[in-house]
Amino acid sequence: MRNKILFRAALGMGVSALLLSASPSWADDFLRETIPGKWINPLVPEALEKLEYPAYFKDFDKARMEAQTGRYKLSLLTLAKVKPGEAEPAQMALVKATSLAAIGRKTQAVEALSAAGASENAACMVLKARILADLTRYDEAVKTLDEVIAKDKESVPAHYYLGEINEKRGRMEEAKKAYGFFEAWVDKLHAQELDNAEQLTLIGRGIDRWATINQIYKDRVGLHQQMLDKTFTAASRADREYWPANLAAAEYFITRDDQKTAAGMLKRVLERNPNEIRSLYVMGTLSLDQFNFDGAEKAIDSIRKVDAEAVEADVLETRNLLQQRRPKDAHRVISRVVNRQPKNVEAMGLLAAVYALQLKEKETNDVLAKVEALDPRNATAYFEVAEQLSAMRQYPRAAAKYRVAIDRAPWWTHARNGLALLYTQSGDEEDAYRELEQARLLDPFNYSTTNYIRLLDDFRSYARKETAHFEVVYDAKLDPLIPEYFAEYLESIYKEVTGNFKHEPTQKTLIEVFPTHDAFSVRTTGSPWIGTVGASTGRVIAMVSPRKGKNTMGPYNWAQVLRHEFTHTVTLSATDNRIAHWMTEGLAVYEERVPLRWEWVPMLHNAVKKKQLFTMDNLTWGFVRPKKPSDRQLAYAQSYWICKYIEEAFGHDKMLGMLAEFRKGEEQQDVFPRILGKSLSQFQKDFFDWTEKEVSTWGYDEATSAKNKKLVGDGEALIKARKYPEALKIFLEIVQLRPMDPLPHQRLAGLYLTKEINKPEKAVEHLERLHKVELKDNRWAKRIARAYRDMAKLDKAVEYGMQAVYIDPYDADAHELLAELYEKTGNTAGAARERQSLKILEDYGKSGSKEAERATTPG
């Protein structure tokens, strides 16, 4: 679940350029690298820690220990030294087959388990069935397990794997019947204490699948904890070295969207067996959930070091490429699996998803038809397709595929959560709530379900204000000033923004203002942390309240953020949600109509000079999976720069032409030559050349920097000595050297306002430059408004007085100033509104602010 949530938050949404850190420390660590290198070792025995064998171990004991800890080739070498009679043939076959299967020699493993002395052993037959299933020889696998059960009707392993294999091949009724064996074990666990780690682990897996598929958890809420305590936890106590119990627990927690706990469990597995393929695969998927493509590639590489032809590696690589929006590369990899295993339903589902990501509907449906020939009630392939369509905001098409998955697997909370998230992003909260209620009934312990339904419970009580083109949703108690100002501003920019792109959305845009940052984050990602204040999913724009508080982001220029996010809404609508992510971000920043932010200037200069700009192919992933703290800001700045370059070098009509091509589902490597007449690589070269010219005038070269440093020192000394006219000359020289530096503008504004110089009109020029890139502080706006007031330029004074309110609507001083200015211009309605706002603020200060403070305190 988390992978799609974060994907839409970081890649699918337009996240505001105001990015602030808000993630807890564990999240920082988890995002940084899900799979630390120390957990993954090459296959060669010398690279693994040397095993310490007990003194009484014979060669067979060593071989078994080596197989259990991932020294598979070494185990096979050690087995060859086992003396006759030292171990039973069945036990020898189990160790041999385990190691052979792990390194990809599965057919030979089956042969070893079919040899005399092993073929009638129950444990050997179960392992043989599992390996046959890995080879998609499902009928043989089921027949083998049926033979085990015919001899021992109480065989826990046979019943569990019979259910798992039938699930894998799409025979859900047979799977239900097999898992039904575990219903009786719920009561047995109370009546007896088991100390067999393998039995406990498989009983736990079996009970969970039985309860999930039959929707038992909704009526027996306590079964979750009981099952965990009595099976996986008990198995770990019974045998601390039995890592399959930790793997089972990890997969259990993943189905509940608790990735943190799951990652800890997988760490234990990989510490004991660094070459365990299933665990490496699952850890790789957790890496993808966090857009850690490097971590996923490490897992893929580690799997292939164990088994160069591992299907798990190809499947994980396909998921990695899909996450990176590289469907053509993904097609090449997953086709390899389908060609080898045409009955592999998971691979077929991913192939359908590959086509869906390219919006190839016929090919997608053709593959789904082949899946249904194998599994007439298949849900997983439809879910894979729904995920890709949803990530691209193809809402109606994605919803249809989710509904098929839900109809065929009504117990599957992931499908319901996926559909609910889709509904929230398309603004259909009531439909989302209905799906979440069903998901909560099925699984009351799912992390994402719980977060979303709590949020929507609160959301239902929010107030709404509608205008011609917008609907503002807000908490009337905690944010009483939101509706009037937001609504007025939005309508004031509507025609300009839509006109710039020659497109109007077909529905009203929803503006959802959440009173706390946690609520906003849950709304956008499913988790209570994300470092931004605004996000667009198309029709819906979610924001955190621009108010001081322990769990807000403080005041910020919400008007600028809204313009940014509404630009996303328009460009996404214009392209049917198919615009390249970097372009929707770049256009949103460009449409803010402000100069480069001060902090972006040295960053861009450094990136240009050190050849560290993103390539066109990698630019989107600077937003989604930054490798350095500065990468996300660099991605915003560079995307803006590219849009600026296209507008200046090719013209606005070409930009609109590119949007039209993206709407058709075209990829950027085809769009650039078709519209701009340049290949993507040639465009990139020309753009990089342009950036060199841009930064050459900024004054950050070594010689200019040295001169600037000396002049700043001289100028500051003159200000300190109150020699303002002399200081003015110095800082006028500095602003010519460093026009993109805030310091000379700050000093010049102050100097022009001194009594000795007294040129307020000149001061305003620099104050306006400072204000235009200010996101969180309204001091410049207020100072400009007062300067224009004193110069009797009241219309301009009102303009900046309003901007001071836009940045901090809870600043009484800003409202007082604006009320005064309205009165001076004879705007009685405006003055009355500001006086009313001041009254609201007064009342809010008595009770509302305390209530808001309580609401913004986590937990």
N, C-alpha and C positions, 0 to 999 in steps of 0.2 A: 504493500500500500504506500509506504513512505516514498518509494522511488517515484511514483507518478505524482504524488503530492508535491514533492520538492521540484520535480521537473517542471510542473506547471507554474510553480512559484517563481523559479529562477529562469527558466527558458521560455515557457509559454506565456507568462505574464509580462507586462511592461512594468518593471519595478522602478519606483522613483529614483532619480539620481541622488537623492539625499540618503546616503547609506551610513548607518550608525551601528556600531557593534552592540548587540544585545543578547548574544548567545551565552549560555552557561559554560563553565569551563569544560565539563565533560563533552559538550557538543563540539567545542573547539578541537579537542583532542580527536574525537571521533571523525570529524570532518577532515582533519588534516591527513590522516592515513588510517583506513580501517584495518589494513593488514601490515603491521610492522614487519620489516624485513627479517627480524630475528625469529618470527614464527614460521618462516618459509625457508627451507633449505633445499639445495639440490639433491638429486637422488643418490649421487655417488656416496657410498658409505663413509668415506673419509670426511665428508662435509658435515655429517651428523655427529652429535656428541657420542663419544665412545660409551657403549653400554657396559655397565658393571653387573656381571653375572654372579649370582650366589655360588658359593664354592661347590655346592652339591649338584649344580646343573650339569647334565650331560648334553651331548650335541643336539638331541631332539628338543630339549628344553630351551636351549639357546636359539634354535631355529624358530621355535614358536614365539619366543619373546621378540626376536628380530622382525617377524611378520607383524606382530601386534604393534610394533613401534615404527613401522614404515621402512625397515631395511629389507625390502622385498628380495632384491637380487642376492644380498648377503644371506638371507634366509634360505634361498634355494641352494646356494653353495654349501651352507652348513648342513642342510638336509642330506646332501650327497655323502656326507661323512658319518651319517647315523649308522651304527652297527646293527646288524640283524638282531631282532628280538628286543631292541631298546625301546621301541614304540609300536603300538598297534597299527596295522595298515590303515585303518579308518582315520586315526589321528594324524598319521603321516599325510594322508590324502587331503585332510582339511587344511593343514599348514601349506602344503604344496599348492593346492588350488587357490588359496587366499592370495599367495604371492604371485602366482601366474596371472590370475584375473586382474590384480592391481596393475601389473605392468603391461596389460593389453593382450595377453595370451589366453584369451577366454576359452577358445575352443580346446586348447590343451588342458585348461583347468577342468572343463567338463569331462574330458577323457580320463583325467586323474581320478575324478569322483565317480566314474563309471567302472573303474577297475575292480577286480576281485578284491574282496575284503573291505570295500568302501561302498559299493553300489547298494547294499541293503541297510547301511547305517543311516539312521534318521537325520542326524546332523549333516552328513554328507549329502543326502538327498535334498535337504532344504537349501544348502548352499548351491548345489547344482541347479535347482530351480531358479534361484536368484540370478545366477550367471546366465542361464538360458533366457531369462526375461531381459537382461541387459543386451542380449543379442537379438531381441524382439522375437524369439522363438517361444511365443506365449503359450501356444497349445501344449508343447512339450513341458513347459514349466508347470502349468496347471495340472497336467496329468501326473507329474512327479509328486506334487504336493498332495493331490488326492490319494495317491498310494500311501503317503506317510500317514494321513488322517485315517485311512482305512485300517491301518495297523494300530494307530494310537489316536483315538478320538479326542484326547485331551492335550494334544501337541500344541502348545502355545505358538512356537515359531511357525509351524505349518499353517495354522489358521491366520496368523497375522500376515504372512507373506502372500498367502492366497488372496486375501483382501487387497493388499497393496498392488499385486500384479494385475488383478482384475480391474482395479481402478486405473492403472497405467494404460491398459489396453481398451478402456472405455466400456467395460461390462459392469455397470454400477449395481445392477440387481444382484449379480453374483458376488460383488464386493460387499454389499450390505449383508448378504447371507453369511459370508465368511467372518465379517466383523461382529456379527450378532453373537458369535461365540463368547465375546468379551463382556456381554451384558451381565452374565452370572458372576464375573470376576469383581464387579463393583462391591457386591456383598461379601465375597470371599476375602477381599482385602481387609475387611473389618474383622473377619473371623480367624484369620491366621497371619502369621508373620513369615514372610519369605526372605531368604538371604541369598537368592540366586540373582545376580545383577542382570544377566541376560534376560531371564524370565521377567523380572520386574520391568525392565525397559520395554520389552515387547508388549507386555500387558498394558503399560501406560500408553504406548502408541495405539494399541488396539482399542482401548476404552475411548481414547480421544477421537479416533476416526468413527467409531460406532456412535458416540454421543453427537459428534458434529453432523454426520450425514443424516442421522435420524432426528436432528434438532432437539436433542435431549437437554442441552444446557439451558434452554429457555425456561424449562420447568424445574430444573435441579441446579440452581445457581451455585450451591456449595460443592458441586461435583468437581469443578475446576481445581480448587485448592486441595480437596481430598485426593484427587487423582495425582496431582503433583507430589504431594507429601508421601503418598503410599507407593509411588512407582519410581519416577526419575530421581527424586531426592533419596529415597530409600536405596535405590540401586547404587548411587554414589557412595552412600555410607557402607553398603555391603562390600564394595570393591572400588576403592579410590582410583585404581588404575584402569577401570573399565570405561574407556572414553566414549563408547557408543551411547551411554546414558546421558552424557553431556551434549552429544550431537542431537539426540532425541529432544532433550529439553530446549536446545537452541531453536530447533525447527518449530517446536510448540510455541515459543515466545514470538517467533517471526510471524506466525499466523495471527498473533494478537497485536502486531505492529509494535512490539517492544524490542526494538533493534539493539538498544543498549545492553539489556540483559542477555540477549542472544549472542552478541559479540563477545561478552565475557565467557559464556559457555564454550563458544568455538575456540577461544584462546586456550582454554584448558585442553580441548581435544588436540589442537595443533602443537601444543607443548609436549604432549605424549606421543603423538604420531604426526610429525610435520608433513608427511606425504599422503595423508588420508584424503582421497580424491573428493569424496562427497563433501567433506568439511571445507576443503579449499574452494569448491564450487559455491557452497552457500556463503562463505566469507566473501567471495567475489561478487555475489549478488548484493550483499550488504554494501560493498564498496560502490556499486552502481547506484544504490539507493541514495548515496551521498555525492554522486557525480564524481567519484574518485576513479577516474578512468585508469590512472596509473596503478592503483591498487587492484583493479579488476584484471589488468594486464599481467600483474605479478602473479595473481592466482592462476590465470590461464597458462602462463609460462611454467609455473610450478606443477600444474597438472600434467602438462606435456613432458616434463622431465621424468615423471613417473610412467606415463603412457603416452607416447608420441601421437597415437591415433585416438585418444580419448574423445568420445562423443561429448562428454561433459565440457571439455575445453572448447569444442566448436560451438556448442549451445551457448556457453557463457560469452564467447567472442561475438556471437550474433547479437546477444542482448547488449553487449558493450557498444557495438556499431550502431544498433538501433537507437540507443540512448544518445549517441553522438550525431544522429540524423545522417547516417551514411548507409542508406538502404541498399545501394548497389554493391557495396563491399559486403554488407550483411548477406545479401542474396548469394554471393559466391560461396560464403562459408556454410550457410545452412543448407544449400543445395548439396554440398558434400555429404552431409548427414542423411538427407532424404534419399540420396542415391544409394547409400550404404544400407539404410534402414527405412525402407518405404512404409513400414508399419509404425514408425515412431510418431505418435500423435503429437507430442510436444514439438518435435521438429516441424511437422506439418503446420501446426498452429503458428509457429514463428515465421514460416515461409509466407503464410497468409498475411501476417503482420507486416512483413517486409513489403509486400505489394500494397497493403493499406497505407503505409507511410508515404508511398509514391502516388497515392490516390488512384491506383489502378484497380478499379472496382471489379471489372470482369475477371481479371486474374485472381483477385482476392476471393471472389465467390467460387471460382473454379477449384481453388485449393480447399476451400471450406466444404465443397461437395465431396471431394476425395476424403476429407476427414470424416464426414458423415457416413461414407461407405464403410469406413473402419469402425466408427463409433456413432451410431445414429442419434444418440442423445448427448453429443459432445457439448461441453460448456467451456473447456479451457481454451480452445482455439478462438472461439468467439470473444472470450475475455481478452486474449492477446491482441486481437484486431481492435476491440473497443478501446484498449489502452492507447494504442497508437493514434487512432482517430481522435480520441479525447485530448491527447497531448497536442494535437494540431487544432484543437477547438472546432472540430467538425461535429458540433453538438448533436444534431438530429441523427446523423449516421452512427455516431458512437453510442448514443442512447439505445438505438435499435439493437445493436450487438450486445450491449450490456443486458438488455431485457431477455435476449435469447439465453445468455449464460445464467441469469437468475431463474428463468423458467425451468431450465434443465438441471440446475444445481441450486435449489432454493435454500440450501443450508450454507451457502458460500458467502461469508460476510464481505470478502474482498470485492466481489462483484457488486454487491449492494453499496458498499462504501464508495466504489468507483463511480457508480451512477449518481450517488448522492453528491459527491464532489462536483461532478459534471453539472448537476442541477444548480448548485450554489454558484458556480462560475457563470452560468447562463442567466442567473437571476431568478431561478424558480425555487425559492426557498421552501415553499410548502411541499413541493414534490420531494425535495431533498429530505425534509423532516420525516415524511412518510417512509422513505427508504431507510433512513437511519433508525427509526423506531423498530422496524423489522430486524435490522442488523443488530440492534442492542438486545432484542429478545433472543436472537440466536446466540449471541456472544456478549454477555455483559462486561467482559473484561478486555474488550478490544480498545486499545489506546486511542486510535483515531476516531472511532465511533463515539466514544465517551466525550472526547474533546469537542467534536462537532455538535453533538446533540445538546451539550451544555450551552454552547454558544448560541445555537438556534433557539433554545428556551428563552434566553435573554433577548435575542433579536426580535422575537415575536412581540415584545412589549415596547419596542422602539417607536418613536413618532415618525411621521412622514410629511414632507412638504413637496408638492408637485408643481412643476412649472411646465411651460410648453414643450420642453425637450428633455427635462431631467426630473428625477425623483430623489430627493435627499432623505436618507434614513438616518436617525440619530437618537441618542438617549436624551430625552427632554429634561430629565432631572439633572444629569451631570454636565450636559452641554447645551444650555438654553440659548446661547448666542449663535449656534451653528446655522439654523435654517435661513434666516434673513440674509445674511451676508453671502453664504455659499450660493444660494439660489440666484441672487442678483448678479453675482460675478459670472456664474456659469452661463447665464443667458447673454451676458455682455460679450462673451468670447465665441459663442456658438457659430455665428455666421462667418466670422473670420477664419476659424480653424477649419470648418467644413468647406468653406470656399477655397481655401488654400489647396485642398485635396480633391475638390470637385466631387464631393461625396457626402451624403448625409446618412447616418445610421437609420435603419428602418424602425427601431424601437427607441423608447426613452432610455436614456442612460441612467443606471442606478448608482447613486453615490452613497456608500455605506460608511458612516463615521463611527468608529468604535471608541468607547471611552477609555480603554486600556490598551497597552501595547500587546499584552498577552492575548486579548480577545482578537485584535487585528491579526496577529500572527497565526492563531488557530484558523481564522477565516481564510487566510491565504495559503497556509502550508499544512494545517492539521496539527501543528506543534506550537507550543507557547514561546517560540523564539524565532525571530528573523530580523536582520538588521536594516530595516527600512521603515518609511512612514506611509508609503502609498503603493498600491499595486492595481493593475488593470487586468481583468480576464476577458476583456472584450466589452460586453454590455455593462459589466459590473466594475465599478471603481471602489476599492476598499481603502480606507485611510484610518490612521490613528488620530485621536483628538489633538489639536494643536494647543495643548494646555499643559501647564506645569503639573507635576505629580510624580510620585515614586515609581509608577509603572506606566508613564507616558514617555514620549521623546522630547517633551518640552515644547515651547512655541516654535513654529517654523512657518515659512512662507507658504501657507496652504494654497494660496491662489496660484502661485507658480507651479506647485506640485499638481494641482488640478488641471492646469493647462497641459502639463506634461502628460498626465494620465489620460486626459480626454483625447489628446493626439493619438495615443495608443488605440483608444476606442475607435477613432475614425479610420486609422490606417489598417487596423485589423479587420474592420467591417469592409473597407474598400477592397481588400485582398482576400476576403472570405477566410481570414485567419491564416493565410499562407505566406505572409511576408517574412523575409529573413529576419531573425531576431535582432541582429546588430542594426538592421535598417530601421526597424520600428523604434529601437532605443535612440538611434542617432537622430531620427526625425523628431522624436519627442523632445530631445534636448534642443535641437535646432529651433523648434517651434516655441520654446520658452522665450526666444528673442532677447537673450542676454549675452554679454561677452563671456569669454572663457573664464571659468572660476580661477581665482588666484592660485589655489593649491594644484590645479591641473597644469599650470604653466611650467614650473620646473620639472614636473613629472614627464610632460610631453617632450620637453627639450632633452631631458636625459634619455628618454626612450628613442628619440630620433638619432641622437649623437652616438648612442651605444648600439644602434641597430636592434633595438628591443621592441619595436612595434609588432603587434600581432600580424600574422599573415591573414589574408582574407578567409582562408579555410579555418583558421583557429580563432578568429575574433569572437564568435559567439560563445566559445567556451571560456573566454575571459570572464564573462558574466556568471556562467553556470558553475564552473569548477576552477576558480582562480588558484594558481600555484603559489603566488606571492600575495602578501597583504594588499599591495597596490594594484593588482591585476584587474580587479573589478572596476575601480575608478578609471584605470587606463582604458578599459574596454568602452566605458561610457564616453570618455573624451575622444578616443580615436573614432568611434562610430559617429559622433557628432561631426568630427573633422571630415570624415569621408562624405557625409551628406552635404556639408558646406562646400567641399571640393566639387562634388557632382553638380550642385546648384550653380556654382560660379563658372565651372569649365564647360558644362554641357547644357545648362538651362533647366528651368523647372518642369517644362513639358517632358523632358527625358526622364526626370524622376517619376512623373506620373505614368510614363510609359513602362517603367520598370515595375511599378506597382501593379499595372494591368497584367504584366507577364507573370508575376508571382501569383496573382489570382487564378491563373490558368493551371497552377501547380508546377510551373517551370522552376528549375534549380538555377542558382546564381551563375554557375559556370556557363549556362546557356543564355541567361538574361543579359549579361554584360556585353557579349559580342553582338547580340541581336539589337539591343537598344543603343548602346554607347559606341558600338563599332570597334570595341577593343576586347581582346581575350581577358580573362580574369587576371592572368599573370602580367599582361602588359599594363592593365589598369593599375595593378598593385605597384608596379615599377614607377609609373607616372605619378601616382599618389605619393609614394615615398620621396620622389624628387621634389614634389610640391612642398612636402613637410620640411625638407631641408631649407627651402627658401623662406618658409614661414618663420622658423625659429631663428633664422640668421639675423632678424631685426629685434630680437627680444633682449639682447644684452646679457646673455648668460655664458658667453665665451670667457675664457680665462682672463684675457687682457681687460675686457670691459668689466668683468666681475671685480677685478682688483681695483680698477679706477672707481667703480661704484662704491666699494667698501670705504675707500679713503674719503670720497665726497660725503658719504653718509656720516662718517665720523666728524668731518668738518661742519656739516650742516647741523648736526645735533648739538655740537659745542656752541654754535652761534645762537641756537634757540635757547640753550641753557643760559647764555649770557644776555638774553633778551635783545639780541641784535637781529630783529626780525627781517628788515629789508635785505640785509646781507644773506641771511638764511634762505630767504625767498629765491634769490638768484641761484644759490647752490642747488635747491631742490627742483627748480625749473630745469637745470642741467641734468639732474638725476632722472627726472621723468622722461626726458628725451633718450637717455641711455637705457632705462629700464621701464618702458611704457606699460609692461604687463605685471608690474610689482605694486602691491597695495601701499607700501610705505610712503613713496613720494606723494601719492594722492592724499593720504591721510595728513601728511605734514603741510602740504600746500593748502588744503581746505582750512586747517587751523590757522595758518599764517594769514590767509586772506581775510579771516574773520577778526584778526587782532585790530585794536584801535589804531595802531601805527600804520597799518596798510588799509584795512577797512574796504575791501572790495567783495561784498557778499555775492555778487553775481558770478565772480570768478570762483569763489569758494564752492558755490552750488555745482559748478561743472565737475569738480572733483568729488563732491559728496554724492552726486548722482552716479558717478562711475563706481563708487564704493557700494552704494545701495543696490545697484543692479545685480550684483553677484552675492548679495547677502541673503542667506536662507533662514537664519534663526534669530536675528537681532533687528528690532525696528528703530534703533536709535538714529540711523542715518536718515530714514524716512521722516521721522519727527523733526530732525534738525533742518532738513530741506524744506519741509512744510512751514516751519517757523521763519526760515529765511525768505521764502517767497511771500509769506504774510507781511513781513517787515518791508519788503520791496513793493507791497501793494499789488502783487501778482496773485490774486486770490484764487483764480481757477487752477493754477498750478499748485498752489498751497493745498487746495481741497484734494487734488489728485494724490499728492503724497501723504496727506493726512489719512486718506482712505487706505493707502498701502501700508501705513503704520498699523492700522486696525487689521488688515489682512494678515500681517505677520503675527500679531499677537492680539487676538480678539478679546482676551481677558485682561488687557492692559487698560486700566481706567484712565490713565493719563492720555493715551491715544484717543480714547472716546471724547474726553474733555476737549482736546485740541480740535478734533473734527467737528464737534458741536459748535465751538467758537467760530470756526471757519464757515460753517454753514450759515450761522447767524449773520456773519459779516457779508455773505453773498446773498442774503435774503432767502435762502432755501429753508423755509420753515418746516417743511416735511422732514428734510434731512436732519435738521437740528432736533426735532421732536423725537425722531428715531434714536439719535445718539443719547438724548436725555433718558429715553426709555431703557436703552441698553445700560446706562449707568445705574438706573434703578435696579435692573436685573442683577447687575454685578454686586450692588450693595446687598441685596437679598441673598445672592449666591455666597457672598463672603460670610454671611451669618450662619448658613446651614449647608448650602450646596457644596461649598468647597470642602467641608469636613466629610460630607458624604462621598465626594469624589476621591478624597484622600483615602478613605476606607476602601473604596472600590478599586483603587489603583495599587493597593497593597497585595502582593501575590499571596495565595494560599489561604 
